[in-house]
Amino acid sequence: MSVVATPKGRRRGWLLAACLVWVGVLLLVPLIGIVITALEPGVHVVTETVRAPDVIHALELTAVITVISVVVTALFGVVVAWVLVRQRFWGRALLNATVDLPFALSPVTVGLAALVLFGPGGWLAPFFESRGIQIIFALPSMILVTVFICVPFTIREVVPVLEEIGLDEEDASRTLGASVWQTFFRVTLPNIRWALAYGVALTTARAIGEIGAVLIVSGLLQGKTETATLFIFRAYEERQIPAADVVALLLAAVSVTLLVVIEFLRHRQERERSRT
Amino acid sequence: MGSAAQALGGRGGLRSSPRTTAVLRHLALRGAAVVYLGLIVALPVVAVVTKGFGDGFGTFRNAMATPAAWAAIRLTLWTSTVAAGLNAVMGTLLAWVLVRYRFPGRRLLSTLVDLPLAIPTLVTGVMILALYGPNSLFGRFLDDLGIRVLFTPIAIVIALCTVTLPLVVRNVQPVLQELDPAEEEAAATLGAGPRVTFRRVVLPAIRSAVVAGTLLTFSRCLGEIGSVILVAGNIPKKTLTAPVFIFQLTSQFKPSQAAAVATLLFAISFVLVLVTSRLIARDEASA
């Protein structure tokens, strides 16, 4: 038996080792590397960095953009998913394809698009300028580009679940006299909650990490339109590397926490699905 | 109104008004979906493509004629091809190992694979800088060997491989999970070696998932900027990728030229995404 098992075992060993080396070199070692690099200069650098007004402002701005983007994409994401699954109409395929467009677009292109629309001489610039509303190089455009990039996440998680649960439960609820809202909150929402939560977690991670589009639309105004990722970018350009590393470590810590949540939600969702 | 509702709702009868409300509600939701996607997604895409072609095909050709633009696009295309190829192989292997092998640390490996979904791409860039930079042991070791990673295309490929690591794995994994190991055992019993079994039994089942994941990886690589911008050095004609080039053009107030490069990138990506969704749809139809 062992004679037969040896070449198989050896092959397994090689394949496993190749995978571990690949993931180790690309992810695990760099992750440990950033922890060491960021903490090496000492605790005082860490405390000074997280107390600096620029850093606090950048983190707050990232939080504001993330929360608004998550709320918008979750609300409209459920509406779009519901319409795509439950309604048949002319142009539905086109609407469906539009959802995936952000996957095909570089974040820089998204930023550029906002510039073309709202920038100096842009298509919509006269409309907003005459009303004294600043879109580009300000918070509104930063939220718009982040929402654009995050559009597909919730929708692509909720659509398959809605397809799977079908209409029976919703029909039954309506037949029993429940209103549309009661049906939605008592029947539909509990069915899609894990998919929705998973989509929200992915959206949060993506919104926190967004850089390409905000690099263009923010105008890089220090202390005004500078998000956490933009702070890291500027700190590197200005050779304030210890501060950049500390904020990078902080964002890495947030994303690892999010990842644990994401993994938990994925398992919940898979379990829920295999039960039905 | 009542008859219209009857026609639309089918069984309206005397209680036509709730039917009408239902139809209106349907239309309102559909309208909200169309307006949301139209304003947030479609309008900006139309804006960039229109700007890219400006006064016709001439603007597009002029923007493309500069050597810097072509060099940036060529660099982006070849580094993305290498990264997509590497992750096609390693991603399939990872999916295989995660599905078929049981070993201590499997859950940890699975979680690590998903890490690039959560970690900001710029932070990935910072991690690469910290690891391969002159201040780290590893960086100095490579330096002694005469290998330079930072500010060369190698750093770009490493960055791209890292941020797209989960894509092939997560496409192939569910397909492998559905695949019955009994088929492979049958092939082995009939005298097929591991290579033949893989080629004849496993590969046909996972082929379109691998292709879909790889195309997605490639398309994602074409647009990647966060992980690349810090580690590439951005030397024109050498390590300046197309997305970073687009960023530089916009900060130099050359939006038309930027839009031309962006349109070309988008065209390539869009075709790939369309092919990918076709592949997935065909697979689901045959399953």
Interface residues (C-beta under 8 A of the other chain):
Chain A: K8 R11 R12 L15 L16 A18 C19 L20 W22 V23 L26 L27 L28 V29 P30 L31 G33 I34 I36 T37 F76 V79 V80 W82 V83 L84 Q87 F89 G91 L95 A97 T98 V99 D100 L101 P102 F103 A104 L105 S106 P107 V108 T109 V110 G111 L112 A113 A114 L115 V116 L117 G119 W123 L144 V147 F148 V151 V180 L202 A205 I208 G209 E210 I211 G212 L215 I216 T229 I232 F233 Y236 A244 D245 A248 L251 A252 S255 V256 L258 L259 V260 I262 E263
Chain B: R25 H26 L29 R30 A32 A33 V34 Y36 L37 G38 I40 V41 A42 L43 P44 V45 A47 V48 T50 K51 M90 L93 L94 W96 V97 Y101 F103 L109 S110 T111 L112 V113 D114 L115 P116 L117 A118 I119 P120 T121 L122 V123 T124 V126 M127 I128 L129 A130 L131 N135 S136 F138 I158 C161 T162 L165 P194 L216 S219 R220 L222 G223 E224 I225 G226 I229 L230 A242 P243 V244 I246 F247 T250 S251 P255 A258 A259 A262 L265 F266 S269 F270 L272 V273 L274 S277
